[in-house]
Amino acid sequence: MTENEQSPAPFRLVYVPGVTPTKWLRVWEERLPDVPVELLQSAPDDGRALLLSGGADAGLVRLPVDRTVLSAIPLYTETTVVVFPKDHWLAAAEEVTVADLAEEVVFHPQDDTLEWPELPGRPAFERPATTADAIELVAANVGVLAVPQSLARLHHRRDLTYRTLVDVPQSQVALAWPEEATTDLVEEFIGIVRGRTANSSRGRTAAAEEQRRPSTTKKSKAQPQHRTAQAGGKPRPKPGSRTGGARTAQPKRGGSGGGRKK
């Protein structure tokens, strides 16, 4: 790179705990090796705020988001699990229901990503500030915690385990970006997370390039018409024949037997 050339501005991607953007970043590096990616990890609420303030171009966040200012494409829904100590009686179950938690203290951290119509179990004396704080309390055998499965894996401890919690809210992960700032790089990343091929994921640049290409539709339709016109004209004369009023060869006389005159 010469002194007059400037390195391209990075694509700023914010992501929240539990979300792993690695597979999409690998594709990005293959398709846009000259455009660096700046990764920004943040708490769920901070990720949305960063998008609204212009501090990031796009984000892998948890729904809901304010759809009046942010565009969002849902990517996947996570299983909800309940985390508890390995020697807890819930460990004997294959899956857990809300009724099973009726007598359990269930922590509801302030960064909880699940929208509960009604909290399960018994409420804790106070709400932990973060999910990490709630995990520490679970390890102390004070109560249990319901979280998306990716967060249970993120905060894995050898003395804790988890089971699927059925018939409860689930967390949905989405790609979001400011609606009024849909750049070409954002379009590129949208194509990657949606699994488009390299030829079909060029975003607005590809659409503009497609419009500039000459259309071949009319040409392809005209060719069969031209061939039909030739077919309907006069047939091409056979080699060796005379046309234009010339006499044609007459058959030899001598009858149908074709024998010689004696």
KEPAFI-844881 format. One line per 5 residues: number of its first residue (from 1); their letters; for each residue x, y, z of C-alpha. Coordinates in steps of 0.1 Angstrom, whole numbers, m for minus. Example, Ala and Ser with C-alpha at 12.3 -4.5 7.8 and 13.67 -1.06 7.14 Angstrom:
// KEPAFI-844881
1> as> 123,m45,78  137,m11,71;
END
This chain:
// KEPAFI-844881
1> mtene> 0,0,0  14,34,m10  15,65,11  m15,80,m8  m36,49,m3;
6> qspap> m57,46,28  m68,14,44  m105,8,42  m126,16,72  m135,m15,93;
11> frlvy> m169,m30,94  m180,m26,131  m199,m56,144  m213,m56,179  m224,m89,195;
16> vpgvt> m240,m99,228  m229,m127,252  m238,m162,240  m236,m153,203  m207,m167,183;
21> ptkwl> m201,m149,150  m170,m170,140  m185,m189,111  m198,m157,95  m165,m139,100;
26> rvwee> m147,m167,83  m168,m162,52  m163,m125,54  m125,m129,54  m128,m151,23;
31> rlpdv> m150,m127,3  m137,m93,16  m101,m99,27  m93,m62,24  m120,m50,47;
36> pvell> m112,m56,84  m139,m64,110  m139,m46,143  m157,m68,169  m174,m51,198;
41> qsapd> m188,m73,226  m214,m58,249  m243,m65,272  m277,m70,255  m290,m35,262;
46> dgral> m257,m18,255  m255,m36,221  m288,m20,209  m277,14,223  m245,12,204;
51> llsgg> m263,6,171  m286,36,178  m257,59,186  m238,49,154  m210,32,173;
56> adagl> m215,0,153  m226,m8,117  m245,m39,126  m251,m62,155  m259,m98,165;
61> vrlpv> m284,m90,193  m313,m106,211  m349,m96,202  m369,m75,208  m354,m44,193;
66> drtvl> m371,m11,185  m383,m18,149  m391,19,143  m354,27,141  m337,m6,137;
71> saipl> m340,m32,109  m337,m68,121  m335,m102,105  m343,m131,130  m316,m158,127;
76> ytett> m324,m185,152  m343,m193,184  m325,m208,214  m336,m235,238  m342,m223,273;
81> vvvfp> m326,m243,301  m325,m242,339  m290,m243,356  m285,m259,390  m258,m278,410;
86> kdhwl> m250,m313,398  m262,m328,431  m296,m311,428  m327,m333,426  m335,m318,392;
91> aaaee> m305,m336,378  m326,m368,377  m350,m354,352  m346,m354,314  m364,m321,311;
96> vtvad> m379,m297,336  m413,m280,336  m424,m247,353  m444,m268,378  m411,m285,389;
101> laeev> m397,m251,399  m427,m241,421  m407,m245,453  m374,m234,439  m358,m199,442;
106> vfhpq> m354,m188,406  m330,m159,400  m340,m132,376  m309,m111,368  m312,m76,356;
111> ddtle> m297,m85,322  m322,m113,317  m329,m119,280  m362,m138,284  m396,m121,284;
116> wpelp> m416,m138,312  m453,m133,313  m450,m146,348  m418,m155,366  m415,m192,376;
121> grpaf> m407,m204,411  m402,m183,441  m385,m149,437  m351,m143,452  m345,m117,479;
126> erpat> m329,m94,453  m321,m95,416  m285,m102,407  m270,m75,385  m258,m99,358;
131> tadai> m262,m134,346  m226,m141,358  m236,m130,393  m266,m153,392  m244,m182,382;
136> elvaa> m223,m176,413  m254,m178,435  m265,m210,418  m231,m225,425  m236,m216,461;
141> nvgvl> m268,m237,461  m290,m206,468  m313,m211,439  m316,m220,401  m314,m199,370;
146> avpqs> m333,m201,336  m313,m188,306  m308,m195,269  m286,m225,264  m257,m206,249;
151> larlh> m254,m186,281  m254,m218,302  m225,m230,280  m208,m196,282  m208,m197,321;
156> hrrdl> m201,m234,323  m188,m247,356  m178,m282,366  m201,m282,396  m232,m271,376;
161> tyrtl> m254,m287,350  m286,m279,332  m317,m294,317  m342,m282,290  m370,m260,305;
166> vdvpq> m401,m267,285  m431,m245,277  m414,m212,286  m402,m181,266  m372,m185,243;
171> sqval> m346,m161,232  m343,m152,195  m310,m139,180  m312,m115,152  m290,m94,129;
176> awpee> m299,m57,134  m287,m24,120  m299,12,119  m326,14,92  m313,47,79;
181> attdl> m277,34,77  m280,4,54  m246,5,38  m231,m18,12  m210,m35,39;
186> veefi> m242,m42,59  m258,m57,28  m227,m79,24  m230,m92,59  m268,m98,54;
191> givrg> m259,m120,24  m234,m139,45  m256,m147,74  m284,m157,50  m261,m182,34;
196> rtans> m260,m166,m1  m232,m175,m24  m204,m151,m33  m221,m142,m66  m254,m134,m51;
201> srgrt> m243,m117,m19  m228,m85,m32  m257,m64,m18  m265,m31,m34  m233,m32,m55;
206> aaaee> m245,m63,m72  m280,m49,m78  m266,m18,m94  m241,m38,m115  m270,m60,m127;
211> qrrps> m290,m29,m138  m260,m17,m158  m256,m49,m178  m273,m50,m213  m304,m70,m214;
216> ttkks> m303,m101,m236  m340,m109,m233  m351,m92,m265  m322,m107,m284  m329,m142,m273;
221> kaqpq> m366,m138,m283  m357,m124,m317  m335,m153,m328  m363,m179,m331  m384,m154,m351;
226> hrtaq> m355,m149,m375  m351,m186,m380  m389,m190,m385  m388,m164,m413  m360,m183,m431;
231> aggkp> m380,m215,m428  m410,m199,m444  m392,m186,m474  m382,m203,m506  m364,m236,m502;
236> rpkpg> m327,m235,m510  m320,m252,m544  m303,m286,m543  m267,m287,m556  m266,m294,m593;
241> srtgg> m302,m283,m601  m312,m254,m624  m337,m228,m615  m351,m197,m630  m369,m212,m660;
246> artaq> m342,m236,m672  m353,m269,m687  m351,m299,m664  m338,m333,m675  m364,m355,m694;
251> pkrgg> m366,m392,m687  m353,m415,m715  m378,m431,m738  m380,m468,m741  m408,m479,m718;
256> sgggr> m409,m490,m683  m388,m521,m690  m358,m500,m699  m345,m528,m723  m325,m521,m754;
261> kk> m342,m520,m789  m335,m552,m809;
END
